[in-house]
């Protein structure tokens, strides 16, 4: 998933917290063969998977808005932190 033909993006191990209602979709449509889902309380699910670190992945994650939090890798978490801060500028 998340790969265009010729996409040479490096594979990354990503860890995210999803709202439970979103995570349920990922049980049917896996991000990767090594995807793992771990419940975190009543409302959250931690999802880890090895995926392409492509722009397509970032667009996909942005579509979830506040229903997802990127935990790792730190450089991707920082990228989303900066995007979020930029949305609030005047």
PyMOL CGO cylinders between C-alpha atoms (Angstrom):
from pymol import cmd
from pymol.cgo import CYLINDER

trace = [
    CYLINDER, 0.00, 0.00, 0.00, 1.00, 3.65, -0.41, 0.3, 1, 1, 1, 1, 1, 1,
    CYLINDER, 1.00, 3.65, -0.41, 3.30, 3.04, -3.34, 0.3, 1, 1, 1, 1, 1, 1,
    CYLINDER, 3.30, 3.04, -3.34, 3.22, 4.46, -6.82, 0.3, 1, 1, 1, 1, 1, 1,
    CYLINDER, 3.22, 4.46, -6.82, 5.04, 2.77, -9.66, 0.3, 1, 1, 1, 1, 1, 1,
    CYLINDER, 5.04, 2.77, -9.66, 8.64, 3.85, -9.44, 0.3, 1, 1, 1, 1, 1, 1,
    CYLINDER, 8.64, 3.85, -9.44, 8.24, 5.09, -5.87, 0.3, 1, 1, 1, 1, 1, 1,
    CYLINDER, 8.24, 5.09, -5.87, 11.67, 4.72, -4.31, 0.3, 1, 1, 1, 1, 1, 1,
    CYLINDER, 11.67, 4.72, -4.31, 10.60, 5.94, -0.87, 0.3, 1, 1, 1, 1, 1, 1,
    CYLINDER, 10.60, 5.94, -0.87, 12.35, 4.26, 2.00, 0.3, 1, 1, 1, 1, 1, 1,
    CYLINDER, 12.35, 4.26, 2.00, 10.39, 1.74, 4.04, 0.3, 1, 1, 1, 1, 1, 1,
    CYLINDER, 10.39, 1.74, 4.04, 9.66, 2.95, 7.56, 0.3, 1, 1, 1, 1, 1, 1,
    CYLINDER, 9.66, 2.95, 7.56, 8.26, 1.33, 10.69, 0.3, 1, 1, 1, 1, 1, 1,
    CYLINDER, 8.26, 1.33, 10.69, 5.35, 3.57, 11.66, 0.3, 1, 1, 1, 1, 1, 1,
    CYLINDER, 5.35, 3.57, 11.66, 3.41, 3.62, 14.91, 0.3, 1, 1, 1, 1, 1, 1,
    CYLINDER, 3.41, 3.62, 14.91, 0.12, 5.53, 15.18, 0.3, 1, 1, 1, 1, 1, 1,
    CYLINDER, 0.12, 5.53, 15.18, -2.78, 5.93, 17.58, 0.3, 1, 1, 1, 1, 1, 1,
    CYLINDER, -2.78, 5.93, 17.58, -6.15, 5.79, 15.85, 0.3, 1, 1, 1, 1, 1, 1,
    CYLINDER, -6.15, 5.79, 15.85, -9.62, 6.44, 17.17, 0.3, 1, 1, 1, 1, 1, 1,
    CYLINDER, -9.62, 6.44, 17.17, -11.24, 3.02, 17.52, 0.3, 1, 1, 1, 1, 1, 1,
    CYLINDER, -11.24, 3.02, 17.52, -13.85, 3.67, 14.80, 0.3, 1, 1, 1, 1, 1, 1,
    CYLINDER, -13.85, 3.67, 14.80, -11.09, 4.37, 12.27, 0.3, 1, 1, 1, 1, 1, 1,
    CYLINDER, -11.09, 4.37, 12.27, -8.90, 1.48, 13.38, 0.3, 1, 1, 1, 1, 1, 1,
    CYLINDER, -8.90, 1.48, 13.38, -11.69, -1.01, 12.72, 0.3, 1, 1, 1, 1, 1, 1,
    CYLINDER, -11.69, -1.01, 12.72, -11.35, -0.24, 9.00, 0.3, 1, 1, 1, 1, 1, 1,
    CYLINDER, -11.35, -0.24, 9.00, -7.66, -1.19, 9.17, 0.3, 1, 1, 1, 1, 1, 1,
    CYLINDER, -7.66, -1.19, 9.17, -8.57, -4.71, 10.28, 0.3, 1, 1, 1, 1, 1, 1,
    CYLINDER, -8.57, -4.71, 10.28, -10.10, -5.28, 6.86, 0.3, 1, 1, 1, 1, 1, 1,
    CYLINDER, -10.10, -5.28, 6.86, -7.61, -3.29, 4.78, 0.3, 1, 1, 1, 1, 1, 1,
    CYLINDER, -7.61, -3.29, 4.78, -4.13, -3.97, 6.13, 0.3, 1, 1, 1, 1, 1, 1,
    CYLINDER, -4.13, -3.97, 6.13, -1.36, -1.41, 5.72, 0.3, 1, 1, 1, 1, 1, 1,
    CYLINDER, -1.36, -1.41, 5.72, 1.25, -4.18, 5.50, 0.3, 1, 1, 1, 1, 1, 1,
    CYLINDER, 1.25, -4.18, 5.50, 1.77, -7.87, 6.15, 0.3, 1, 1, 1, 1, 1, 1,
    CYLINDER, 1.77, -7.87, 6.15, 3.38, -7.09, 9.52, 0.3, 1, 1, 1, 1, 1, 1,
    CYLINDER, 3.38, -7.09, 9.52, 0.62, -4.76, 10.75, 0.3, 1, 1, 1, 1, 1, 1,
    CYLINDER, 0.62, -4.76, 10.75, -0.14, -5.06, 14.47, 0.3, 1, 1, 1, 1, 1, 1,
    CYLINDER, -0.14, -5.06, 14.47, -3.11, -3.55, 16.29, 0.3, 1, 1, 1, 1, 1, 1,
    CYLINDER, -3.11, -3.55, 16.29, -3.13, -3.07, 20.07, 0.3, 1, 1, 1, 1, 1, 1,
    CYLINDER, -3.13, -3.07, 20.07, -6.12, -1.63, 21.96, 0.3, 1, 1, 1, 1, 1, 1,
    CYLINDER, -6.12, -1.63, 21.96, -5.20, 1.33, 24.18, 0.3, 1, 1, 1, 1, 1, 1,
    CYLINDER, -5.20, 1.33, 24.18, -8.15, 1.93, 26.46, 0.3, 1, 1, 1, 1, 1, 1,
    CYLINDER, -8.15, 1.93, 26.46, -11.73, 2.13, 25.25, 0.3, 1, 1, 1, 1, 1, 1,
    CYLINDER, -11.73, 2.13, 25.25, -11.31, 4.67, 22.46, 0.3, 1, 1, 1, 1, 1, 1,
    CYLINDER, -11.31, 4.67, 22.46, -7.84, 4.19, 20.92, 0.3, 1, 1, 1, 1, 1, 1,
    CYLINDER, -7.84, 4.19, 20.92, -5.93, 1.53, 19.01, 0.3, 1, 1, 1, 1, 1, 1,
    CYLINDER, -5.93, 1.53, 19.01, -2.18, 1.59, 18.38, 0.3, 1, 1, 1, 1, 1, 1,
    CYLINDER, -2.18, 1.59, 18.38, -1.30, 0.46, 14.87, 0.3, 1, 1, 1, 1, 1, 1,
    CYLINDER, -1.30, 0.46, 14.87, 2.25, -0.39, 13.82, 0.3, 1, 1, 1, 1, 1, 1,
    CYLINDER, 2.25, -0.39, 13.82, 3.29, -1.40, 10.32, 0.3, 1, 1, 1, 1, 1, 1,
    CYLINDER, 3.29, -1.40, 10.32, 6.15, -1.23, 7.85, 0.3, 1, 1, 1, 1, 1, 1,
    CYLINDER, 6.15, -1.23, 7.85, 5.16, 1.05, 4.96, 0.3, 1, 1, 1, 1, 1, 1,
    CYLINDER, 5.16, 1.05, 4.96, 6.67, 3.29, 2.32, 0.3, 1, 1, 1, 1, 1, 1,
    CYLINDER, 6.67, 3.29, 2.32, 7.51, 6.70, 3.79, 0.3, 1, 1, 1, 1, 1, 1,
    CYLINDER, 7.51, 6.70, 3.79, 5.98, 8.35, 0.75, 0.3, 1, 1, 1, 1, 1, 1,
    CYLINDER, 5.98, 8.35, 0.75, 4.05, 11.56, 0.22, 0.3, 1, 1, 1, 1, 1, 1,
    CYLINDER, 4.05, 11.56, 0.22, 0.99, 9.39, -0.39, 0.3, 1, 1, 1, 1, 1, 1,
    CYLINDER, 0.99, 9.39, -0.39, 1.28, 8.08, 3.19, 0.3, 1, 1, 1, 1, 1, 1,
    CYLINDER, 1.28, 8.08, 3.19, 1.40, 11.63, 4.55, 0.3, 1, 1, 1, 1, 1, 1,
    CYLINDER, 1.40, 11.63, 4.55, -1.68, 12.68, 2.52, 0.3, 1, 1, 1, 1, 1, 1,
    CYLINDER, -1.68, 12.68, 2.52, -3.54, 9.59, 3.73, 0.3, 1, 1, 1, 1, 1, 1,
    CYLINDER, -3.54, 9.59, 3.73, -2.71, 10.35, 7.38, 0.3, 1, 1, 1, 1, 1, 1,
    CYLINDER, -2.71, 10.35, 7.38, -3.69, 14.02, 7.01, 0.3, 1, 1, 1, 1, 1, 1,
    CYLINDER, -3.69, 14.02, 7.01, -7.15, 12.95, 5.82, 0.3, 1, 1, 1, 1, 1, 1,
    CYLINDER, -7.15, 12.95, 5.82, -7.85, 11.52, 9.30, 0.3, 1, 1, 1, 1, 1, 1,
    CYLINDER, -7.85, 11.52, 9.30, -7.28, 14.86, 11.00, 0.3, 1, 1, 1, 1, 1, 1,
    CYLINDER, -7.28, 14.86, 11.00, -7.61, 14.54, 14.78, 0.3, 1, 1, 1, 1, 1, 1,
    CYLINDER, -7.61, 14.54, 14.78, -8.55, 10.85, 14.58, 0.3, 1, 1, 1, 1, 1, 1,
    CYLINDER, -8.55, 10.85, 14.58, -4.89, 9.81, 14.28, 0.3, 1, 1, 1, 1, 1, 1,
    CYLINDER, -4.89, 9.81, 14.28, -1.67, 10.64, 16.11, 0.3, 1, 1, 1, 1, 1, 1,
    CYLINDER, -1.67, 10.64, 16.11, 1.70, 9.64, 14.64, 0.3, 1, 1, 1, 1, 1, 1,
    CYLINDER, 1.70, 9.64, 14.64, 3.93, 8.28, 17.40, 0.3, 1, 1, 1, 1, 1, 1,
    CYLINDER, 3.93, 8.28, 17.40, 6.97, 7.07, 15.42, 0.3, 1, 1, 1, 1, 1, 1,
    CYLINDER, 6.97, 7.07, 15.42, 9.19, 7.66, 13.58, 0.3, 1, 1, 1, 1, 1, 1,
    CYLINDER, 9.19, 7.66, 13.58, 10.03, 10.92, 15.35, 0.3, 1, 1, 1, 1, 1, 1,
    CYLINDER, 10.03, 10.92, 15.35, 10.87, 12.79, 12.11, 0.3, 1, 1, 1, 1, 1, 1,
    CYLINDER, 10.87, 12.79, 12.11, 7.34, 12.08, 10.78, 0.3, 1, 1, 1, 1, 1, 1,
    CYLINDER, 7.34, 12.08, 10.78, 5.76, 13.03, 14.10, 0.3, 1, 1, 1, 1, 1, 1,
    CYLINDER, 5.76, 13.03, 14.10, 7.67, 16.33, 13.94, 0.3, 1, 1, 1, 1, 1, 1,
    CYLINDER, 7.67, 16.33, 13.94, 6.49, 16.92, 10.36, 0.3, 1, 1, 1, 1, 1, 1,
    CYLINDER, 6.49, 16.92, 10.36, 2.86, 16.57, 11.47, 0.3, 1, 1, 1, 1, 1, 1,
    CYLINDER, 2.86, 16.57, 11.47, 3.49, 18.76, 14.51, 0.3, 1, 1, 1, 1, 1, 1,
    CYLINDER, 3.49, 18.76, 14.51, 4.71, 21.49, 12.14, 0.3, 1, 1, 1, 1, 1, 1,
    CYLINDER, 4.71, 21.49, 12.14, 1.75, 21.03, 9.81, 0.3, 1, 1, 1, 1, 1, 1,
    CYLINDER, 1.75, 21.03, 9.81, -0.63, 21.35, 12.76, 0.3, 1, 1, 1, 1, 1, 1,
    CYLINDER, -0.63, 21.35, 12.76, 1.08, 24.50, 13.99, 0.3, 1, 1, 1, 1, 1, 1,
    CYLINDER, 1.08, 24.50, 13.99, 0.89, 25.97, 10.50, 0.3, 1, 1, 1, 1, 1, 1,
    CYLINDER, 0.89, 25.97, 10.50, -2.88, 25.47, 10.39, 0.3, 1, 1, 1, 1, 1, 1,
    CYLINDER, -2.88, 25.47, 10.39, -3.28, 27.82, 13.34, 0.3, 1, 1, 1, 1, 1, 1,
    CYLINDER, -3.28, 27.82, 13.34, -1.18, 30.75, 12.09, 0.3, 1, 1, 1, 1, 1, 1,
    CYLINDER, -1.18, 30.75, 12.09, -2.85, 34.08, 11.54, 0.3, 1, 1, 1, 1, 1, 1,
]
cmd.load_cgo(trace, "trace")
